[in-house]
Amino acid sequence: MKSLLRPALSLFVLLSIITGLAYPALVTGIAQAVFPEAANGSLIVKDGKAIGSRLIGQNFTDPKYFWGRPSATSPMPYNAASSGGSNLGPLNPALADSVKARIAALRAADPGNTAPVPADLVTASASGLDPHISPAAAAFQADRVARARNIDPAVVRKLIDQYTEGRQWGVFGEPRVNVLALNLALDAYR
């Protein structure tokens, strides 16, 4: 038994050092050297203080801000410690009820807007943390935001265009707008 225990413990210690210390330190060092912004969470810093991340959505409810996708995380929206979708299927009555409630809230916030509500404003992403909305979702909210801020809607649309990101490497994904970056640009405008 003793002859089996010593090699097993030695291998356990060696593999723990390699996989638990050396490999993570190497990967972290490479990430810090090559992609320091991404390795540190893609933080957005304002006045020397981190106010959010480009990778995690935030819950905006004030009419003067663009609203992001709904978040299915609990106990609060955009809880990065609880990433995940609602796991409600398309035929689940709870999903249909929540979508109807979100549509009603969007209509109540902007009663004159009769345009179709973009799907990404009423359905959560798979992670529940999506920081982006589609350009159509931003355009849907533009007039409400312009009215709430008392600025020309053309200015708001220009900012939407300016903050619309294209497909990754020109191929992957869809055009998108980072809600936090757009809202910060609006705050800086006035």
HUSULQUI-V800468 format. One record per run of one state. SS is the DSSP state (helix for helix, strand for strand, loop for the rest). FROM is the first residue (numbers start at 0). LEN is the number of residues. Records with the same first field share a line. If there is no record, write none. Layout:
SS: FROM-LEN + FROM-LEN
//
This chain:
loop: 0-1 + 34-1 + 39-3 + 46-2 + 53-2 + 56-23 + 82-10 + 109-9 + 121-10 + 133-1 + 149-3 + 162-1 + 165-2 + 168-3 + 172-3 + 189-1
helix: 1-33 + 35-4 + 79-3 + 92-17 + 118-3 + 134-15 + 152-10 + 178-11
strand: 42-4 + 48-5 + 55-1 + 131-2 + 163-2 + 167-1 + 171-1 + 175-3
//
